[in-house]
C-alpha cells in the first residue's frame, strides 16, 4: 500500500517537475542568446572601428550574411521574448482590450460599494 502511495505521489509531481526543468532550460537559453548577441554586437563594433581593411571586409560579409538570413534571426527572438509573452498571457484578463490583472487580489470593503 505504501508503494502505491509513493508511486502516486511521484506521478502527481512529475508534470510539475517537467515544467520546472523546461522553465530552467528556457531561462538558460535566454541568457545564452543575450550573451551571444552582445558578443556579436561588440565584436562587430570592434571590427567597424578598427583600421585594418581586411577585417572591415569580414564585417561587410558578416552583415551581408545576416541580411540574407534574416529569418534565422527571427527564430532567435523566440527564446528572448518567450517568458515575457507567456507571463503576460497568463495574467491577461481580456484579450481584445489587453487588460491585465493586478498582482494583488481585490478585497471588497463594506464602506465602499461594489
C-alpha positions, 0 to 999 in steps of 0.5 A: 500500500505504501508503494502505491502511495509513493508511486502516486505521489511521484506521478502527481509531481512529475508534470510539475517537475517537467515544467520546472526543468523546461522553465530552467532550460528556457531561462538558460537559453535566454541568457545564452542568446543575450550573451551571444548577441552582445558578443556579436554586437561588440565584436562587430563594433570592434571590427567597424572601428578598427583600421585594418581593411581586411577585417572591415571586409569580414564585417561587410560579409558578416552583415551581408550574411545576416541580411540574407538570413534574416529569418534565422534571426527571427527564430532567435527572438523566440527564446528572448521574448518567450517568458515575457509573452507567456507571463503576460498571457497568463495574467491577461484578463481580456484579450481584445482590450489587453487588460491585465490583472493586478498582482494583488487580489481585490478585497471588497470593503463594506464602506465602499460599494461594489 
